[in-house]
Amino acid sequence: MSFSSVFHCLGWAIVLLAALMTLPALAALLNGDGGLAWTFAAAAVLSAFFGIGIALATRRTSLRFEKREGFLFAVLIWVVLALFGALPLHFAGYPGGAVNAFFEAISGLTTTGATAFEELAAVPSAILMWRALLQWGGGLLTVVLAVVLLSHLGVGGMELFQSALPRGEGAALPTRMLQTAQDLFWVYVILTLLCAVALWAVGMTAFEALCHAFSTLSTGGFSTRDGGVAAFDNPLAELVLMAFMLVAAMNLTLHWAGFQGRFRAYRDNIEVHYLSVALVILVIAAAGLGVWAEETDFPDGFRGSLFNAISALTTTGFSNAGGGVPIGLPPILIIGLVLVGGAVGSTTGGMRMLRLAVLFKQAQRELLRLLHPHAAVPLKVGPRTVATTTVWGVWSLFFVLILALAATSLVLSLTGLSPEAAVAAAVAAVSNAGPFLPAIEPTAPAYAEMSGTAKLTLAAAMLAGRVELLALLTLANPAYWRD
C-alpha cells in the first residue's frame, strides 16, 4: 500500500485548511482584537508548516491511489483536519481544553453541529466565524469524497450514485478529487452567497447572515446565538433557511448541471422525486400538527413543525423552538427523519434517501416472492436495475448503522448518561444532527456538561457517521493491512 500518496494528499489538505484560517484572522483584526488575530495567524503558520512539510517529504510519490489508499484517506482526512482545525480554538482558550477544542472542530468538519460552548454571547466573532467555516469546508469535503472516492469504493451501495459531473475515469483518484472540488467550489460559493444575501435582506446582520449561510449550505447547524434560529424570531429568515436547507439536501452536482443550463438533470434524478414526495408529506404532517397544537395558533404551529421537520430531514439541526413557537415534532419522528437524511452527494447525514429506497424496494420484492416464489423480479430504483451486490451493500450499511448506534449508546451510558440521553446523543452524533439532542431527549445534559470520555465517544460516532461506517470498519479488518 502506498502510504506516501495518502500523506501527500493530506499535506495539501492541511495547507488549504491553513489558508482558511486567514479569514477569521482578518475578522479579528477588523474587530480590533489583535491578540486573537495573532492566534489564528500562528495556527495558520503552524498548520501550513506541517502541511507543506508533509507534502514536500512525499513529493516523489507516484500518487498511486487504489481502494486501500482510498479507505485510509477517507478516514484520516477528517481526523487530521480536525486536529489542525482545533489549534486556533485551543490556543485562544475556546471552548476550554484540548478535548473540547477537538470536539468542536470535528463536530464542525463533519457538519454535526454539536457544540461544547455554553454561552455564545461571550464568544468573539472570529471564533464564531471559524466554527461556521469549519462546517462550510466540511460540507464541500463531504460532497467531493462522496462524488469521487466513496462512489469509486462502492461503500454501502454507492454504485447507485448518479453524478452530473464528468467522471474522468482515466484520471487518478487524487486528480479527480481536485477537479471535482474545483468544479463544485464556485457552485457552493454562489449558493452560500445567495443564502447570505437573502438572510441579510430579511433582517439579519451581515455577519450573522454569512455565518448562518455557511451552516445552512453545509447542513451543519452552528449558530451565532445561544437560542439558535429561535433567538431571531424572524419568520422570513426561517423561510429562507427552509429553502436553502432543501437546496443543500440535494445532490450538489445537480446544481452544477443547473448552472450549466442542464435543468433536465433535476427531472431525471430519482432522489429529487423522493425529496419532493417527502416535502409534500412533511407539509401535510406539519399542517396536522399545527391544527392539534394547543399552546399556539395554527400559523405558528404549522411554521414550527414544518421548519423543524425540514431541519431534521436535512440533518441541519436548526430549531425555531422558542419565542412562542413549539418544536412541534414528536421525538420519534425527529429520530426517523435524521436517520433518513437527504440525497447522496449532498452535505446531509443519515442513511440517505437512495439507500432507503433500495431497502423498501427489496422488502417489496420479498413480499411479492411470498406469493410467486419462482418469479424473477428485478429490483429497480427509478429506471435503473439494482445489482444484488449493491443491495447487500446497503443492507450491510444499515446493519452497521444499528450496531454503531447500540455501541455508542452503551459507551455513553457507561460515562454516566441516562439510557434515554445516551440513545438520543448516539442518534444525533451518528446522523450528524447534533443540535437535535435536546429535542429528542429534553432531560439530556448539554454537550458542554458531558465528560471528556463522552465527548471523545461522540467524536468517534460523528466520524463514523460521516465516513459511511463501512469505510471505518474496513480499516479495523486485519486483512486490510496485509500485503
Secondary structure per residue as TSV (DSSP state, phi and psi in degrees):
chain	resnum	aa	ss	phi	psi
A	1	M	-	360.0	140.3
A	2	S	-	-91.7	90.8
A	3	F	H	-66.4	-32.4
A	4	S	H	-63.1	-36.6
A	5	S	H	-67.3	-36.5
A	6	V	H	-65.6	-47.2
A	7	F	H	-71.3	-28.0
A	8	H	H	-63.4	-44.8
A	9	C	H	-67.6	-38.6
A	10	L	H	-63.4	-38.1
A	11	G	H	-59.2	-46.8
A	12	W	H	-69.9	-30.3
A	13	A	H	-64.7	-38.9
A	14	I	H	-64.5	-38.7
A	15	V	H	-62.1	-42.6
A	16	L	H	-62.9	-39.4
A	17	L	H	-64.0	-40.1
A	18	A	H	-61.5	-39.7
A	19	A	H	-62.8	-35.8
A	20	L	H	-66.8	-27.8
A	21	M	T	-67.2	-19.2
A	22	T	H	-68.0	-25.0
A	23	L	H	-66.7	-51.9
A	24	P	H	-66.4	-25.9
A	25	A	H	-63.7	-43.5
A	26	L	H	-65.5	-39.3
A	27	A	H	-61.9	-42.6
A	28	A	H	-65.2	-38.9
A	29	L	H	-65.1	-41.5
A	30	L	H	-66.5	-28.8
A	31	N	T	-84.8	1.4
A	32	G	T	81.2	12.6
A	33	D	-	-99.6	80.6
A	34	G	H	-64.4	-34.8
A	35	G	H	-62.5	-45.0
A	36	L	H	-69.3	-35.3
A	37	A	H	-60.7	-43.9
A	38	W	H	-66.0	-32.2
A	39	T	H	-62.8	-47.5
A	40	F	H	-66.6	-38.3
A	41	A	H	-63.5	-41.8
A	42	A	H	-64.8	-41.8
A	43	A	H	-64.2	-37.8
A	44	A	H	-65.8	-44.2
A	45	V	H	-64.4	-44.5
A	46	L	H	-63.2	-43.9
A	47	S	H	-64.5	-44.2
A	48	A	H	-62.8	-38.7
A	49	F	H	-59.4	-49.4
A	50	F	H	-66.2	-44.0
A	51	G	H	-61.9	-48.3
A	52	I	H	-66.0	-38.4
A	53	G	H	-60.7	-44.8
A	54	I	H	-65.0	-42.7
A	55	A	H	-65.1	-41.9
A	56	L	H	-70.5	-36.2
A	57	A	H	-65.7	-23.9
A	58	T	T	-114.6	21.9
A	59	R	T	-67.8	-22.2
A	60	R	T	-86.1	5.4
A	61	T	-	-68.6	154.0
A	62	S	-	-86.1	-1.2
A	63	L	-	55.8	37.6
A	64	R	-	-72.2	117.1
A	65	F	-	-130.1	85.2
A	66	E	-	-96.0	-165.6
A	67	K	H	-63.5	-38.8
A	68	R	H	-65.4	-43.1
A	69	E	H	-65.3	-36.6
A	70	G	H	-62.7	-44.2
A	71	F	H	-61.6	-43.4
A	72	L	H	-64.7	-43.5
A	73	F	H	-64.6	-41.0
A	74	A	H	-61.4	-26.5
A	75	V	H	-94.0	-46.8
A	76	L	H	-64.1	-34.2
A	77	I	H	-62.5	-34.9
A	78	W	H	-69.9	-43.2
A	79	V	H	-67.3	-46.1
A	80	V	H	-64.4	-47.4
A	81	L	H	-65.6	-33.3
A	82	A	H	-66.9	-39.2
A	83	L	H	-62.7	-45.0
A	84	F	H	-75.4	-32.3
A	85	G	H	-67.5	-22.4
A	86	A	T	-81.0	-15.8
A	87	L	H	-56.7	-53.0
A	88	P	H	-63.9	-32.4
A	89	L	H	-66.3	-44.5
A	90	H	H	-67.8	-43.9
A	91	F	H	-62.3	-35.6
A	92	A	H	-82.5	-9.9
A	93	G	T	83.4	18.5
A	94	Y	-	-118.7	139.0
A	95	P	S	-84.0	13.1
A	96	G	S	114.7	103.6
A	97	G	S	95.4	152.1
A	98	A	H	-65.3	-40.4
A	99	V	H	-63.5	-44.7
A	100	N	H	-63.8	-39.8
A	101	A	H	-64.5	-43.6
A	102	F	H	-65.7	-41.4
A	103	F	H	-58.7	-45.5
A	104	E	H	-65.1	-40.4
A	105	A	H	-68.3	-45.4
A	106	I	H	-73.1	-29.6
A	107	S	H	-65.0	-38.5
A	108	G	H	-69.3	-49.3
A	109	L	H	-62.3	-38.8
A	110	T	T	-82.6	5.3
A	111	T	T	55.7	35.9
A	112	T	-	-81.6	-44.4
A	113	G	-	88.0	3.6
A	114	A	-	-72.6	136.3
A	115	T	-	-126.3	142.2
A	116	A	-	-93.4	1.2
A	117	F	-	-78.3	145.3
A	118	E	S	-102.6	-39.1
A	119	E	-	-132.5	101.4
A	120	L	G	-70.3	-23.4
A	121	A	G	-62.2	-25.7
A	122	A	G	-95.8	4.3
A	123	V	S	-93.5	132.5
A	124	P	-	-59.4	149.8
A	125	S	H	-62.0	-31.3
A	126	A	H	-64.7	-37.5
A	127	I	H	-68.1	-41.8
A	128	L	H	-61.7	-39.1
A	129	M	H	-65.6	-40.2
A	130	W	H	-64.8	-40.1
A	131	R	H	-59.8	-44.6
A	132	A	H	-66.9	-39.4
A	133	L	H	-65.9	-36.6
A	134	L	H	-60.2	-43.1
A	135	Q	H	-65.5	-42.9
A	136	W	H	-62.7	-46.8
A	137	G	H	-65.2	-38.4
A	138	G	H	-64.6	-33.6
A	139	G	H	-64.8	-45.0
A	140	L	H	-64.9	-40.9
A	141	L	H	-61.9	-40.0
A	142	T	H	-57.0	-46.9
A	143	V	H	-67.2	-44.7
A	144	V	H	-61.3	-44.3
A	145	L	I	-65.5	-37.4
A	146	A	I	-68.5	-44.4
A	147	V	I	-67.0	-39.9
A	148	V	I	-103.6	-57.7
A	149	L	I	-80.4	-55.4
A	150	L	I	-67.1	-33.2
A	151	S	H	-68.1	-34.0
A	152	H	H	-70.2	-38.6
A	153	L	H	-75.6	-17.4
A	154	G	T	70.2	35.7
A	155	V	G	-75.0	122.0
A	156	G	G	57.0	42.5
A	157	G	G	78.9	20.6
A	158	M	G	-68.3	-5.9
A	159	E	G	-61.7	-22.7
A	160	L	G	-78.0	-13.4
A	161	F	-	-62.6	133.5
A	162	Q	-	-111.2	115.6
A	163	S	-	-101.7	136.0
A	164	A	S	-83.2	-6.5
A	165	L	S	-83.1	153.3
A	166	P	-	-61.0	136.0
A	167	R	-	-78.0	-31.7
A	168	G	-	59.2	48.7
A	169	E	T	-59.1	-28.6
A	170	G	T	-76.5	-16.2
A	171	A	S	-85.9	158.0
A	172	A	-	-68.6	156.2
A	173	L	H	-58.8	-44.0
A	174	P	H	-59.9	-39.0
A	175	T	H	-64.7	-41.2
A	176	R	H	-67.1	-38.6
A	177	M	H	-63.7	-41.8
A	178	L	H	-65.5	-42.9
A	179	Q	H	-65.5	-41.1
A	180	T	H	-63.7	-42.1
A	181	A	H	-61.0	-41.1
A	182	Q	H	-66.3	-40.4
A	183	D	H	-66.3	-41.1
A	184	L	H	-87.8	-18.5
A	185	F	H	-57.8	-49.4
A	186	W	H	-70.7	-31.8
A	187	V	H	-62.9	-45.5
A	188	Y	H	-62.1	-42.6
A	189	V	H	-64.9	-46.4
A	190	I	H	-62.3	-44.5
A	191	L	H	-63.0	-38.6
A	192	T	H	-64.5	-44.8
A	193	L	H	-64.8	-40.2
A	194	L	H	-60.3	-42.6
A	195	C	H	-64.6	-43.7
A	196	A	H	-63.2	-44.1
A	197	V	H	-63.9	-42.0
A	198	A	H	-63.6	-41.9
A	199	L	H	-66.8	-39.0
A	200	W	H	-64.2	-38.6
A	201	A	H	-66.6	-26.9
A	202	V	T	-98.2	10.7
A	203	G	T	125.3	-10.9
A	204	M	-	-75.8	154.2
A	205	T	-	-68.6	160.6
A	206	A	H	-59.5	-41.2
A	207	F	H	-65.3	-48.6
A	208	E	H	-67.3	-34.9
A	209	A	H	-63.4	-42.6
A	210	L	H	-66.8	-44.7
A	211	C	H	-62.8	-41.9
A	212	H	H	-71.2	-29.6
A	213	A	H	-66.2	-41.8
A	214	F	H	-57.4	-45.1
A	215	S	H	-71.6	-32.0
A	216	T	H	-73.8	-48.7
A	217	L	H	-67.8	-25.4
A	218	S	T	-91.6	-0.2
A	219	T	T	46.3	46.8
A	220	G	-	-95.4	-45.9
A	221	G	-	98.5	-3.1
A	222	F	-	-65.7	140.5
A	223	S	-	-123.6	171.7
A	224	T	S	-98.7	-3.5
A	225	R	S	-127.9	151.7
A	226	D	T	-60.8	-37.0
A	227	G	T	-83.2	0.3
A	228	G	G	66.5	-145.4
A	229	V	G	-64.0	-30.6
A	230	A	G	-62.3	-27.2
A	231	A	G	-66.4	-22.9
A	232	F	T	-83.1	-28.6
A	233	D	-	46.4	53.6
A	234	N	-	-127.2	98.2
A	235	P	H	-58.7	-34.5
A	236	L	H	-67.4	-39.7
A	237	A	H	-62.9	-39.0
A	238	E	H	-64.5	-36.8
A	239	L	H	-64.0	-42.9
A	240	V	H	-62.9	-45.2
A	241	L	H	-62.9	-39.9
A	242	M	H	-61.2	-44.1
A	243	A	H	-62.4	-45.3
A	244	F	H	-79.1	-24.5
A	245	M	H	-64.3	-39.2
A	246	L	H	-68.3	-38.2
A	247	V	H	-60.9	-43.4
A	248	A	H	-69.2	-23.9
A	249	A	T	-78.8	-7.4
A	250	M	S	-89.0	160.3
A	251	N	-	-58.2	119.2
A	252	L	H	-64.5	-26.8
A	253	T	H	-66.9	-22.9
A	254	L	H	-67.2	-37.3
A	255	H	H	-68.0	-34.8
A	256	W	H	-60.7	-43.9
A	257	A	H	-64.4	-38.6
A	258	G	H	-62.5	-39.9
A	259	F	H	-67.1	-21.5
A	260	Q	T	-87.4	0.3
A	261	G	T	87.7	6.8
A	262	R	-	-96.1	70.9
A	263	F	T	-72.6	-14.0
A	264	R	H	-64.3	-23.3
A	265	A	H	-59.1	-35.4
A	266	Y	H	-65.6	-43.2
A	267	R	H	-66.9	-34.3
A	268	D	H	-85.3	-9.9
A	269	N	-	-87.5	122.8
A	270	I	H	-67.2	-30.9
A	271	E	H	-71.4	-25.4
A	272	V	H	-64.7	-38.7
A	273	H	H	-64.3	-44.3
A	274	Y	H	-62.1	-42.4
A	275	L	H	-64.5	-36.9
A	276	S	H	-65.3	-43.5
A	277	V	H	-63.5	-43.5
A	278	A	H	-60.8	-39.8
A	279	L	H	-64.0	-42.5
A	280	V	H	-61.4	-43.6
A	281	I	H	-63.1	-41.7
A	282	L	H	-66.0	-38.1
A	283	V	H	-62.7	-44.6
A	284	I	H	-64.2	-44.5
A	285	A	H	-64.0	-41.1
A	286	A	H	-64.2	-37.4
A	287	A	H	-63.4	-41.7
A	288	G	H	-64.6	-43.8
A	289	L	H	-65.4	-33.7
A	290	G	H	-66.6	-36.4
A	291	V	H	-68.6	-39.8
A	292	W	H	-82.5	-13.0
A	293	A	-	-63.5	126.8
A	294	E	S	-93.7	-26.8
A	295	E	S	-87.7	-2.1
A	296	T	S	-151.0	168.0
A	297	D	-	-82.2	173.6
A	298	F	H	-61.8	-47.7
A	299	P	H	-57.3	-44.7
A	300	D	H	-68.5	-39.0
A	301	G	H	-64.8	-43.5
A	302	F	H	-64.8	-44.6
A	303	R	H	-61.5	-46.1
A	304	G	H	-63.1	-44.9
A	305	S	H	-66.1	-45.5
A	306	L	H	-67.8	-42.9
A	307	F	H	-60.9	-47.4
A	308	N	H	-70.6	-31.1
A	309	A	H	-67.7	-43.8
A	310	I	H	-66.2	-39.6
A	311	S	H	-61.9	-38.4
A	312	A	H	-71.6	-44.5
A	313	L	H	-62.1	-36.1
A	314	T	T	-88.1	1.2
A	315	T	T	54.7	30.3
A	316	T	-	-74.7	-48.9
A	317	G	-	97.9	-2.6
A	318	F	-	-63.4	145.5
A	319	S	-	-141.8	137.2
A	320	N	-	-102.1	18.9
A	321	A	-	-64.1	128.6
A	322	G	B	122.1	168.2
A	323	G	T	60.7	30.1
A	324	G	T	88.8	-2.0
A	325	V	B	-106.4	117.3
A	326	P	-	-77.2	163.1
A	327	I	-	-61.4	-37.4
A	328	G	-	75.9	0.2
A	329	L	S	-127.8	134.9
A	330	P	-	-65.8	145.5
A	331	P	H	-54.9	-37.8
A	332	I	H	-64.6	-33.0
A	333	L	H	-70.3	-39.2
A	334	I	H	-62.0	-43.2
A	335	I	H	-60.2	-45.8
A	336	G	H	-61.5	-42.8
A	337	L	H	-68.3	-43.5
A	338	V	H	-69.8	-28.9
A	339	L	H	-75.6	-24.3
A	340	V	H	-76.4	-56.1
A	341	G	-	76.8	-169.5
A	342	G	S	-97.3	-140.4
A	343	A	-	-90.2	155.2
A	344	V	T	-66.3	138.3
A	345	G	T	88.1	6.9
A	346	S	S	-104.2	-179.2
A	347	T	S	-90.6	2.5
A	348	T	-	-75.6	169.0
A	349	G	-	-106.2	-157.7
A	350	G	S	81.3	-173.5
A	351	M	S	-68.1	-33.7
A	352	R	-	85.2	147.1
A	353	M	H	-64.1	-36.5
A	354	L	H	-62.2	-42.8
A	355	R	H	-68.7	-39.5
A	356	L	H	-62.0	-36.9
A	357	A	H	-62.8	-39.4
A	358	V	H	-63.3	-42.1
A	359	L	H	-62.9	-43.5
A	360	F	H	-65.9	-41.6
A	361	K	H	-64.5	-39.2
A	362	Q	H	-65.0	-41.9
A	363	A	H	-63.1	-40.3
A	364	Q	H	-62.8	-40.2
A	365	R	H	-67.0	-39.1
A	366	E	H	-66.5	-37.3
A	367	L	H	-64.6	-37.9
A	368	L	H	-67.2	-34.5
A	369	R	H	-69.2	-24.3
A	370	L	H	-63.3	-35.1
A	371	L	H	-83.2	-35.1
A	372	H	-	-130.7	81.2
A	373	P	T	-59.1	-28.4
A	374	H	T	-100.5	7.0
A	375	A	-	-74.7	140.5
A	376	A	-	-94.5	100.4
A	377	V	-	-110.3	106.7
A	378	P	-	-71.3	147.2
A	379	L	-	-96.7	119.6
A	380	K	E	-123.0	138.4
A	381	V	E	-117.9	105.2
A	382	G	T	69.8	-137.9
A	383	P	T	-84.3	-5.9
A	384	R	E	-94.9	135.9
A	385	T	E	-84.9	132.9
A	386	V	-	-96.4	126.1
A	387	A	-	-70.6	153.6
A	388	T	H	-60.9	-38.2
A	389	T	H	-62.6	-35.1
A	390	T	H	-68.6	-40.2
A	391	V	H	-60.4	-44.1
A	392	W	H	-66.2	-33.9
A	393	G	H	-62.4	-41.2
A	394	V	H	-67.7	-43.2
A	395	W	H	-62.3	-38.5
A	396	S	H	-62.0	-43.5
A	397	L	H	-63.2	-40.8
A	398	F	H	-62.9	-42.9
A	399	F	H	-64.6	-43.6
A	400	V	H	-66.7	-34.0
A	401	L	H	-60.8	-46.7
A	402	I	H	-62.9	-40.9
A	403	L	H	-63.4	-41.8
A	404	A	H	-65.0	-39.9
A	405	L	H	-63.2	-42.6
A	406	A	H	-66.9	-44.6
A	407	A	H	-65.1	-43.5
A	408	T	H	-64.5	-41.3
A	409	S	H	-62.3	-41.3
A	410	L	H	-63.6	-47.7
A	411	V	H	-63.8	-42.3
A	412	L	H	-63.7	-37.0
A	413	S	H	-66.6	-30.7
A	414	L	H	-71.2	-20.5
A	415	T	T	-84.6	-2.4
A	416	G	T	115.6	-5.3
A	417	L	-	-75.0	148.5
A	418	S	-	-66.1	157.1
A	419	P	H	-55.4	-40.5
A	420	E	H	-65.3	-45.4
A	421	A	H	-66.0	-36.6
A	422	A	H	-64.2	-44.6
A	423	V	H	-65.1	-43.7
A	424	A	H	-62.1	-43.8
A	425	A	H	-66.2	-37.5
A	426	A	H	-64.1	-44.1
A	427	V	H	-62.4	-45.4
A	428	A	H	-63.2	-38.5
A	429	A	H	-75.9	-48.3
A	430	V	H	-67.2	-33.3
A	431	S	T	-87.3	1.7
A	432	N	T	57.1	43.8
A	433	A	-	-130.4	54.7
A	434	G	G	-54.3	-42.2
A	435	P	G	-64.2	-11.3
A	436	F	G	-84.5	2.9
A	437	L	H	-54.2	-51.9
A	438	P	H	-66.8	-25.0
A	439	A	H	-73.8	-33.0
A	440	I	H	-78.3	-43.2
A	441	E	-	-138.1	95.5
A	442	P	T	-59.0	-25.5
A	443	T	T	-87.1	-2.0
A	444	A	S	-68.7	142.1
A	445	P	-	-68.8	156.3
A	446	A	-	-66.3	155.5
A	447	Y	G	-57.7	-35.3
A	448	A	G	-63.1	-25.7
A	449	E	G	-88.0	-8.8
A	450	M	S	-78.2	158.6
A	451	S	-	-71.8	164.7
A	452	G	H	-61.2	-37.7
A	453	T	H	-62.8	-42.3
A	454	A	H	-63.1	-40.8
A	455	K	H	-66.1	-40.6
A	456	L	H	-67.3	-35.6
A	457	T	H	-63.7	-44.2
A	458	L	H	-66.5	-35.4
A	459	A	H	-61.5	-42.3
A	460	A	H	-64.2	-38.0
A	461	A	H	-66.8	-39.4
A	462	M	H	-60.8	-44.8
A	463	L	H	-62.1	-44.0
A	464	A	H	-61.0	-42.2
A	465	G	H	-66.0	-36.1
A	466	R	H	-77.9	-31.9
A	467	V	T	-93.1	16.7
A	468	E	T	68.9	20.7
A	469	L	T	64.2	-54.3
A	470	L	H	-64.7	-34.5
A	471	A	H	-63.8	-37.2
A	472	L	H	-68.3	-41.6
A	473	L	H	-67.8	-30.3
A	474	T	H	-60.1	-39.0
A	475	L	H	-68.7	-24.1
A	476	A	H	-82.5	-7.5
A	477	N	S	-81.2	121.2
A	478	P	G	-56.8	-30.1
A	479	A	G	-63.9	-25.5
A	480	Y	G	-63.2	-35.0
A	481	W	G	-89.8	-3.6
A	482	R	-	-83.0	141.4
A	483	D	-	-75.0	360.0
